[in-house]
């Protein structure tokens, strides 16, 4: 029986791809034993056990703020975490360690290297994170979601890189447009704009969208799905209510509103299927999902993302012709409205961008990752 350790954490962007890989391994190689090593009391300590995988916690700390004192704390935590990881790996004796990034990966990788356990890493972003760039020297295989990421690893280790893509839930590709429009009580034959700043929302995007909604509410030919995030929803609702703009309603002419504003969308598969244009941030998972769905996009990268990695993610799709970039500092209601009017009024442009977006997708991302891992799972 093959036994593996998966590690990665600190953010959902590291945890959920790790779990997708774990699920894929179990699907292709039933009976595999998978253990997850993450940071104590971090997000993964709750999410991973709920997903059904045994969790082992170690000490790990990120280099917050890039201050020297914080670096000292991070290095001390990493040293302690490496000793803890050594004890865990000594007990488990896994055939391989698979890392998806985040500061917890470093002590686990250092421990694995000391025990001569093969290490594989998956990088979600177009600009590889500091941890994965460092671990590259120890890794047997490096998998990337963006082809541009390969050139951003140290030259000596680029021969290890495979462009695999990022796993996306099967439901994202399976959702159908008619069902999705019915789900949101919207009409066919309209250009549907999907706007989201992520689960927590993005105030600057939300404020810009209020300008768009005021200009477009009840405008024929367009309709809007607007995910505000739970934090900003009361404020957005107050503004629309004061302006007399409805954001709910049926499909008949008397009650119909072309705006659907929600605090959270738990059926993003339906949202993508209903949409003709996406507006939002440029996180790695979002990029993989909109490309798989072939959605033209207006991307506003999060300016405070680590090492500005969302700007690199966005540039990948912009350079391929599938997206338009609006910098967060330049985002206004007027600039967003003008960009959306350009896309909503030009079907040929939307079709071109949709084709380019779809062309950037890795439809077999999970299978590609499992193919790389097969050398660990199926030794000759």
N, C-alpha and C positions, 0 to 999 in steps of 0.2 A: 504494500500500500504506500502510495506517494504522500508525503507530508510537506506542506508548504507554509511559509509565513508571509503574510501581506502586511505592509506598513504604509502609513500615510495619514496625514491629518492636519488639524488646525482650522481647516475650512471645508465646507461641503464640496468645493471644487477638487479637493484631494480625496475626500472620503468616498463620495458616490462613484467615481470611476473605479476606485479600488474594490468596492462592493460589486460593481458590474463585472469586473474581471473575475472576482471570486465566484460569482454566479455562473459565469461562462465556463470556468474551469470545472465546476461541478456538473454542468450540463454535458461537456465533452468527455470528462473523465470521472464518471460517478464513483464514489467511494474515496475520493481524495480527501485527506484531512487538511483543513485550512485553519490556521490560527492567525489572529490579527494582533499586532503590537502597535499600540498608540500611546499618546501622552495621557498621564493620569489626569482625570477631571476635565479633559478637553472634550470637544464635541463628539469625537469618535467613541469615547467611553460610554456614551449613551446610545448612539446610533448603531454601532456595530453589534452589540448584544441583541438589540431589537431585530436586526437582520438575521440573527440566528447563528452568528459565528463566535467561537470562543475568543474572549478579549484578554490581553495581558497589558497592563499599564506600566510605563516606565517614566522616569523623570526626563523632561525635555522642555526647553524654553527658547523662544525666538529672540533674535537680536532686535529688540524694539527700539525704534528711533535712531538706530545706528550710532548711539553714544558709546564711548569706550567702557563706561561703567556697566552699561547693559550688555556689552559684548563679554565682559568678564563673567557676568552672571550666566549668560547663555553658554559659555564654554564650560563653566563649572557644572551646569546642569547636564550638558552633553556628555561630559566625562562620567558623571554619576549614572546617567542613562545608559551609557555604553556598558558599564559594569553590570547593570541590571539586565540589559539585553543579552550579554554573554551568558549569564546564568540561565535565562529563558531558552536561548538557542542550544545550550549544552543539554538541557533537559529534553527539548523537542527533537533535536537532530534532524532538521528539515532538509529536503533535497535542494531547495532554493528559497531565496528571499525576493519578494517583488515589492518595489516601492513606487508610490505615486506622488511623492513630493511632500513638502512641509518639513518643518524643523525636526520632527520626530524621526524622520527617515535617516538623519545623519548618524546618531548613535547606533541605530540598528544596523546600518550598512557597515559602520566601522567594526562592530562586533562580528558581523557575518564575514567580513574580509579577514579578520583575525582567525576565524575558524575555517577559512577556505570554503565557505558555502557560496555557490554561485549567486550573483546579484543581478536582477533585471529591474530596470526603471522605466516608468511611463511618464512622459512630460505632456501636460495638457496644453500649455500655452506656446505661442509663437516665439516668445522670449523665454528660454529655460530659466527656472528659478535657481537661486544661488545653491540650494542644497543639491539639486540634481546635477548642476554643472560640476560641483565638487565630487559627487559620487561617481560621475562618468568614468573616472580613472579606475575605479574598482569594478565597474559593471561588466558583465558578460554580454548583455544586450541592452540597447537603449531604444525605446519606442516613443515616437512623437506624433502629436495630433496635427501639427502644421509642418509641411515640408520645409518651410523657411527655418524651422528650429534646428535642423541638422547643422547648418552652417554656423550656428551660434553656440555650439559645443566646441571645446578645444580641438584643434585640428587633429591631434594625435588620436582622438577617440571617435572621429566621425565615421570610421569604417564599421563601427558597431551599431550605427543608427539605422532603424527601419521606420519608414513613414507608415503608420498604421491607422491613424485617425483616432477619434474619441468615441467610445461606445455611447449609443443613444437608445433610449427605451424603445422597444418594438412598437408600442402604441403610437408613438409620434408619427411614424411613417404609415401606419395602418388607418388612421382617422380619415373619414370621408367628408368632403365639403358640405354636402347637403345636410348631413346629420349634424355637422358642426354649426351651421347657420341656424338650424332649428334649435340647437342647444342654447344658443344665445338670443333666440327670438329675433333674428335678423333676416333680411331679404336676400334673395338671389339677384344677380344682375347688377350688384353694386360693388364699388371698390371698397374693400374692407381694410381699415388701418388697425393694426394691433400695436399697442404701446404698453411697455412695461419696463420698470426700472429694477425688476427682480422682486423677490419675496418681501424685501423691506421697503421697496419703492425707491424713488430718487426725486428729491424735492425739485431740483432744477428742471428735470424733464416734466414733472407734474405741472409745474407753474407754466412752462411753455405750452403744454397741451391744453391748459385752460384757455389760452388765447386761440388755439386752433378750434376748440369746441365752440367757443363763442362765435367764431366766424362761420363754422360749418354746421351748427345744430339745425336739423331739419333741411339741410342742403340735399337736393336730389343727386343721386349717383354715388354718394359716399356714405360710409357708416364706420363707426369707431368702437373698438373694444379697448377699454382703458383700465389697466391694472395699476392702481395708485400705490399699493402697499398699505398695510393696516395702519401704520403710523400717520400717514397723511390723509387717509380717506375722510375723516370728519371735516378737516379743513377744506378739502376739495368739494365735498358735498355741500358745505355751507355756502361756498362761492357760487356753485351752480344753482342752488336753490334760490339764492338772492337774485340771480339773473333770470330766474324763471325758466331754467333749462331742465327738462326731464331727462333722466338717464335710465329709465326702465319703461317697459310697455310691451304691448302685444304687437302682432303683425298686421292688424287691421289699420286702416288709414286714420281712424279717429284716435287710437291710443298709441300708434307707432312713434317711437323715438329712435333716431339713428345713432344714439349714444348709449353704450353699455359701460358704465363705470362700476368697478368692483374693487373691494379692498384686497382681494387675493383670488387668483385663478388656480384652482387645484386640478383643472383639466386642461393643461397646456397643450395636450394633443389636439383637443377641439379648437383651441384658440389659434394654433398654427394652421389647422386645416381650413378655418374660416377666413384666414387673412390673405390679403394680396400684397401688403407692404408691412414690414416690421420696423418699429422704432424702439430703440433701447440701447442698453449697454453692450459691451463686447467681451463678456466672460467666455471662457473656452466652451463650456457646455452649451451656452446660448448659440455660439457660432456654429457648433456641430449640428444643433437642432434646426436652425434656420437654413443651413446649407442642405441638409437632408430633405427639407421640405421645399427647397428651391424658392425661397422668399427673397425678393429684393429688399434691401435694408437701408435705413438711415441709422448709422451707428454713432453713438455719443459715448466714447470710452470714459470709464471712471477715472478721473485724473489722479486720485490718490491710491490707485491700485499699486501693489508692490512693484517697484522698478518700472512703473508705467506700462505693465505688460499688456493691458487691454488695448493700448494704442497699437502695439505690434499685432495683436490678434485682428483688430479692425483693418489695419493696413493690408493684411494678407488678402482679405476679400475685396477691399477697395481696389487693389492692384489687379485683381482678376476681373473687375468690372461688375461684381455682384452687389456692391454696396456704395453708399455715399457717406463721407465722413463729415460730422459736425463736431468741432471741438467743444468741450463742456464750457470753457470760458467764453466762447462765442455764441453759445446757444441762447436764443431769445424766442419769444412767441412768434415774432415776425419771421425770423430766419427759418424756424421749423415749419411755419405755415407755407412759406415760399417753396421750400424743398418738397413738402408734401403735395402742393398744388402741381408742381412740375411732374411728379410721378403719377399722381391720380389722373392727370389729363392726358398722359402719353402711354397708351397701351403697348405700343411697340417697344418703348424703352423698358417698361416693366417686363415684357417677355424676354428681352435681351438680358436684363439683369437676372431674371429668374433662371435662365439657362446657364449663365456664368456662376450663379450661386450654387446650383445643383451640381455643376461640374467640379466644384471645390469640395464636394462631400465624399466621405469614405463610407460607402454603404455597407461594407463588410468590416467595419472597424474592429468589432469584437473578435471576429474570426481571424483577422490579421494579427491581432495581439496573441491569440491562442496559438497561431501557427509559429510565432516566435518562441513562445513558451514550450512548444512541443519538444524541444531538445532537452528540457529539464524533466518533462513529464514522460517522455518516451525515449530514454537513453538507448543508444545502439547496443 
